Amino acid sequence: MRRLTGLSEKIFLDRYARKHEDAGRVKAGDTVLALLKDDAKFPVKEVVEVVSREGEQVTVKTGDGELLQTTTGRLTHPIELSPDQMWDRLAEAMASVERTPAKRVEWERKFREILDDWKLVPGGRIAAGAGASDELTLFNCYVVPSPHDSRGGIMKTLTNMTEIMARGGGVGMNLSSLRPRRAIVAGVNGSSSGSVSWGGLFSYTTGLIEQGGSRRGALMLMLNDWHPDLLEFITVKETMGQVTNANLSVCVSDAFMDAVKRDLDWELVFPDTKDPDYDEVWNGDLDEWRKLGKNVLTYKKLRAKEIWHRIIHSAWKSAEPGVVFMERYNKMSNSWYFNPIVSTNPCGEQGLPGWGVCNLSAINLSKFYDAEKKDVDWAELGKVTGWSVRFLDNVIDKTPYHFEENEQNQKRERRIGLGTMGLAELMIKLGIRYGSEESLAFLDKLYGFMAKEAYLASSRIASEKGSFPAFDREKYVQSGFMKEIIKAYPEVGEAIAKSGIRNVTIITQAPTGSTGTMVGTSTGIEPYFAFEYFRQSRLGFDKQLVPIAQEWKDAHPGEELPDYFITAMQLSAEDHIRTQAAIQRWVDSSISKTANCPADFTVEETERLYELAYELGCKGVTIYRDGSRDVQVLSTSDKSEADKGDAGEDSTDVSFVEAEVVESVEAVEADHDAEAAAPASSEALWAAQEATVTAEVTSGSALKLAPAVDRQYKKRPSVLRGATYKINTPFGMAYITINDLDGTPAEIFLNVGKAGSDVFAMAEALGRVCSLFLRYGDHGEKIRLLIKHLKGIGGSGECGGRQFRIGRSRLPSWFEKRGTSGGELHLSRDRPLSVLRLRYADQPGRLQAMCQLRV
């Protein structure tokens, strides 16, 4: 058996391998997955071998040879230990729905061939459930109809959502059917709590499912751009605890984007709930309501730009809400004429109608590099693409259906989602730099080829098994997507005209985070996050090395990686969007893609990015600004979130200097005198502020400062490394990020308080000003000077006791030990410090000194 190793094996055994129903059958010699740390937020699981068992008590051995005591209740007992066993199960399950014994034998062999060596990587629900359970759904993506605007309707939707999540499906829903906050509810002589409030209920329930199951619940909540609760929806995540277990997206129309461009007013409206037909007719479709001649009430009128700026600012601040260009989505959708898209799944790649579902799998592009030709193996890729379409179409007939509405809808349209992973790895093998002009041309060729092959395969299946029941040849080819593909590949149009088409949509680009990590390649269509990184998940905190990068380093010791080895944070945000747009041209559904941005990415740059996504034809856009969320799944830091602790203290035992600046009246007066006497020109000012300071040493050594002179502003590179400290304050948890440039701090980000509050704004402004100060010039004493002028400023809510730490096992590099009883401290290009006390940690083996420096 081909066993996996490391994190790949943990993911496989935990999520996808078939398991015994309970761990009561474990015995010595068995391989099991043990829960070593039972923590709701930061658990740790490891693959171990059972050494012995006495009743419920089990002794296990880790990969390092350590013996641990545990219980059967903390063990997961897999039946399948290798991917080969899973591939056999999946091939047999998917072939079992073929109509004749001969066809079943033929397609089991073909499915096993494309599954082998991870050429086709089935979606997580297929991998976990096919041939293993009649209870687990094989669909990843669900959208439930917008809730009926009544207490009973909301509770029914909640029940449906819960049942779907409990069986492993992610759920999306559009809340626009719910009346806005404070709207009259005649039956109870009261007013509504609003759509956002009910969204909090759905979010809370999702959190309960996350805590109780082996796979967390996933929820997408959407609201249309005309809804009166729109501003509250946009900013709801700025208040902690209201909506914490759902992704949020605003459904934006072309009319709204036009109003933004032309700076027009925008009305927030809702149907008249007093209409006698409201309870029977209203379903969340405002256009349909208006076509019936029904009354619509205007609740607010705002500048469209004001709403747009709210969306942008919130996305910049917390990566939410995302934006889905829903009107465009429906114009491009192949189901435009019978089944409009109302929401997407939780990751945003699959737009669906009410009761819509979709199954997912990904072709691993890294397996289709022809090393001899140094090109894509186009023939093999075409074959695997075609066979994969049949694999996914068979899922529709194999999966259990827990709601009759899902079965009726899916068998009417037969929607599938074939995507890719390993794109970044393939491009590295080809020597193509992700995000370059060359890459955009390559992506157009690659994904156009795959779309053509997928549609031709679906048409071949239709000639054998029939088209999806809702197929209308004339209307189907009028969708925006079909016009594009038939224009580029006329053979697709000819095949559909002759044989029809089996599936309403075929292509979806999902994130493939877990499956891609398990396989050991780049996920989805994303570039690599980093070539050495750490992953925080419910399996624990794991270090990952990207194999293709490590192999290159091993073959070229001491050399830098070539420029076509590029990571997500090295790309510009615009490169991310242009890549997404290039691929979106050939995707009939949508794409899960994040535009990664540096921490200092501005609100204005975010706005330009969102507008670029719309201009280039994307169906949606999501950004992630580095550090804008409390917890990141992937990071380059070797500290897990659990290790950082609540106080943000560095638990490692390192030497440090505690610096305290003490101002005196004389020193403050001297500063004012220096300012008054300073020459007007900046160059002369620098020269005038050079000084010599004598140190009166109380004990220990005198110190000498020899600063380097650099008058230029240091431009920020695309990647900086640093650390984030988490500190409790009277205004809430503060997150302070300090990034390093050439050995010295050069960038500070402060996040504290509620977004939108005064303290949040002041902290942000302070961080920006400090960063600007630190990056201009380098006279060796900027950190001390910054502390001097900021320390002691406070208010009624300040918290004390926090001491500033610098250095590690020795003094900072700009101090030099000079004897025991005297010396000089030289300052260059800065006005003299007043009084500075330095205390060195009083611990064995560390320098002990107290010195007082005066002007």
LINGI-V570971 format. One record per helix or strand. SS is the DSSP state (H for helix, E for strand). FROM is the first residue (numbers start at 1). LEN is the number of residues. If there is no record, write none. Layout:
SS/FROM/LEN  SS/FROM/LEN
//
This chain:
H/6/11  E/19/1  H/23/3  E/31/7  E/44/11  E/57/5  E/67/5  H/72/3  E/75/2  E/78/1  H/83/13  H/101/18  E/120/3  H/124/6  E/141/3  H/151/16  E/170/5  H/175/3  E/184/2  H/186/3  E/190/2  H/195/18  E/219/6  E/227/1  H/230/9  E/247/5  H/254/8  E/265/7  H/278/4  H/286/6  E/296/8  H/304/15  E/322/3  H/326/7  E/343/2  E/351/2  E/356/9  H/365/3  E/369/2  E/375/2  H/378/21  H/404/10  E/416/6  H/423/8  H/437/29  H/473/4  H/480/9  H/490/10  E/507/1  E/509/1  H/513/7  E/528/1  E/532/6  E/540/6  H/547/9  E/567/1  H/573/12  E/591/1  E/595/3  H/603/13  E/620/2  E/623/3  E/634/2  H/641/4  E/657/5  H/665/13  H/682/7  E/691/9  E/702/4  E/713/1  E/721/9  E/732/10  E/744/8  H/758/18  E/776/1  H/782/9  E/805/2  E/815/4  E/824/4  E/836/5  E/850/4
//
